Amino acid sequence: MTLGEINAMSEDRFVAALGGIFEHSPWIAQRAFIDRPFASVEALHASMVAAVERASETAKLKLLRAHPELAGKAAVRGELTADSKQEQSGAGLAQCTPQEFARLTELNARYNARFGFPFILAVKGYDRAGIIGEFERRVRHDRAAELEECLAQVARIARYRLEALFS
């Protein structure tokens, strides 16, 4: 797919092509559509991120809650999107030891209870130990800081997905 093809698409095709860039949140692509034509992938990404930034807190929380837990129930049941599965597998989460899996399960529960949304990390470049360390560090944050951090991580994930789509 090329940027020229994206710029020429109808709204329905645009949303179908880019609706998964932000996990289970095609509304972001729909809102970015009006900013066409995009001069670059960076401009497309910026438009999508701006759509998130302009959204209500309720919409932002829904976006965060659309993300699966790392090595969580959806992964165990095989219910991850293709992108999430590839991202988590690439970080080695599919090969967790029983101890690592137990630690991640405990951290997921603590994090969700504390913040009301899942821990989100753009895992590219991380290994299992690094992910667990980041999880342990961030579970101590206050809710406002973590909401901001998760939205930044979601934007980073979207950037990686766009780069993969256009590579």
C-alpha positions in Angstrom: 0.0 0.0 0.0 1.2 3.5 -0.8 0.4 6.9 0.7 -1.0 7.9 -2.7 -3.5 5.0 -2.5 -4.4 6.0 1.0 -5.0 9.6 0.0 -7.2 8.4 -2.9 -9.5 6.1 -0.9 -13.1 6.7 0.0 -13.8 7.1 3.6 -15.1 3.6 4.0 -12.0 2.1 2.4 -9.7 4.4 4.4 -11.3 3.3 7.6 -11.2 -0.3 6.6 -7.5 0.0 5.7 -6.4 2.0 8.8 -9.0 1.2 11.4 -6.8 -1.3 13.2 -3.8 0.9 13.5 -5.2 1.9 16.9 -6.4 -1.3 18.5 -10.1 -1.9 17.9 -10.6 1.8 17.4 -11.6 2.6 13.8 -13.1 6.0 15.0 -9.6 7.4 15.0 -9.0 6.6 11.3 -12.5 8.0 10.6 -11.6 11.3 12.3 -8.2 11.5 10.5 -9.8 11.0 7.1 -10.8 14.7 6.9 -7.1 15.7 7.0 -6.3 14.1 3.7 -4.2 14.3 1.6 -1.2 13.3 3.8 2.2 14.5 2.6 3.9 11.7 4.6 3.4 8.8 6.9 4.5 11.2 9.7 1.6 13.6 8.8 -0.9 10.7 8.8 0.4 9.5 12.2 0.2 13.1 13.6 -3.4 13.4 12.3 -4.4 10.2 14.0 -2.7 11.1 17.3 -4.4 14.5 17.2 -7.8 12.8 16.8 -7.0 10.9 20.0 -5.8 14.1 21.8 -9.1 15.8 20.9 -11.2 12.9 22.1 -13.1 12.9 25.4 -11.6 11.2 28.4 -14.3 8.5 28.0 -13.1 7.8 24.4 -9.5 7.7 25.5 -10.3 5.2 28.2 -12.2 3.1 25.7 -9.2 3.2 23.5 -6.9 2.0 26.3 -9.3 -0.7 27.4 -9.4 -2.0 23.8 -5.8 -3.1 24.2 -5.1 -6.6 25.5 -3.1 -7.3 28.6 0.5 -8.3 28.0 0.6 -12.1 28.2 -2.9 -11.9 29.5 -6.2 -13.8 29.1 -6.7 -12.9 25.4 -3.2 -14.1 24.6 -3.8 -17.4 26.4 -7.1 -17.9 24.6 -5.6 -17.0 21.2 -7.8 -13.9 20.8 -5.2 -11.3 20.0 -5.4 -9.3 16.8 -2.7 -10.3 14.3 -0.7 -7.1 15.1 -0.9 -7.6 18.9 0.1 -11.3 18.5 3.1 -10.4 16.4 4.2 -7.6 18.8 3.9 -9.7 21.9 5.6 -12.7 20.3 8.4 -10.5 19.1 9.1 -9.5 22.7 9.2 -13.2 23.7 6.0 -13.0 25.7 4.7 -16.2 24.1 7.8 -18.0 25.7 7.3 -16.9 29.3 8.5 -19.2 32.0 5.8 -20.2 34.5 7.4 -17.7 37.0 7.3 -14.9 34.4 3.8 -15.7 33.5 2.7 -15.7 37.1 4.5 -12.3 37.7 2.8 -10.8 34.6 -0.6 -12.1 35.7 -0.1 -10.6 39.2 1.1 -7.2 37.7 -1.8 -7.1 35.2 -4.3 -7.6 38.1 -2.6 -4.9 40.2 -2.3 -2.5 37.4 -6.0 -2.9 36.3 -7.2 -2.6 39.8 -5.2 0.6 40.4 -5.8 2.4 37.1 -8.9 0.9 35.5 -7.2 0.1 32.2 -4.5 -2.3 31.0 -0.8 -1.7 31.1 0.3 -0.6 27.7 3.8 -0.7 26.4 5.2 -0.6 22.9 7.2 -3.7 23.4 9.5 -3.3 20.3 13.0 -3.5 21.6 12.1 -5.0 25.0 12.7 -8.5 26.3 10.6 -10.2 28.9 12.8 -9.0 31.8 12.6 -5.4 30.5 8.8 -5.5 30.1 8.4 -6.8 33.7 10.8 -4.1 35.0 8.9 -1.4 33.2 5.6 -2.9 34.5 7.0 -2.9 38.1 8.1 0.7 37.8 4.9 2.1 36.2 2.5 0.4 38.5 3.6 2.8 41.2 2.7 5.9 39.1 -0.4 8.0 39.9 -3.4 7.6 37.6 -2.9 10.9 35.6 0.7 10.1 34.8 -0.1 6.6 33.8 -3.0 7.7 31.6 -0.7 10.1 29.8 2.0 7.4 29.5 -0.4 4.8 28.1 -1.7 7.2 25.5 1.9 7.9 24.5 2.6 4.2 24.3 -0.5 3.7 22.1 0.7 6.5 19.8 4.1 4.7 19.6 2.4 1.4 18.8 0.4 3.1 16.0 3.6 4.6 14.6 5.2 1.1 14.4 2.1 -0.3 12.8 2.0 2.5 10.2 5.7 2.0 9.4 5.0 -1.8 8.9 2.0 -1.1 6.6 4.0 1.3 4.4 7.3 -0.6 4.4 
